Amino acid sequence: MSRHIFKLAMRAASVAAETWTAITKSLPREFVAPPKSYRPERYYMRGPGPACREKSVLSRVIRRT
């Protein structure tokens, strides 16, 4: 009897593993794979932007006139 229960448990585990594999393969990578590490250099400015340059050019023009 215990051998029958063991075989049944092994079959249930096998079916569960196959089901889990099918689910994870059908999901997009964003849900399954861990997110990429945080890279702050992608989000912070590296220097003055176009608005700053525009202000400095306008202030030079105004000072000349």
TACORQUI-V696723 format. One record per residue. RES is the residue in one letter. SS is DSSP state (H for helix, E for strand, L for the rest). NEAR is the number of other ideal C-beta (glycine too) atoms within 8 Angstrom. Layout:
res;ss;near
RES;SS;NEAR
RES;SS;NEAR
This chain:
res;ss;near
M;L;4
S;H;5
R;H;6
H;H;7
I;H;8
F;H;8
K;H;8
L;H;8
A;H;8
M;H;8
R;H;8
A;H;8
A;H;8
S;H;8
V;H;8
A;H;8
A;H;8
E;H;8
T;H;8
W;H;8
T;H;8
A;H;8
I;H;8
T;H;8
K;H;6
S;H;5
L;L;8
P;L;5
R;H;6
E;H;6
F;H;5
V;H;7
A;L;5
P;L;3
P;L;5
K;L;4
S;L;4
Y;L;3
R;L;7
P;H;6
E;H;6
R;H;4
Y;L;5
Y;L;5
M;L;5
R;L;4
G;L;4
P;L;5
G;L;7
P;H;5
A;H;6
C;H;8
R;H;9
E;H;8
K;H;8
S;H;8
V;H;8
L;H;8
S;H;8
R;H;8
V;H;8
I;H;7
R;H;6
R;H;5
T;L;4
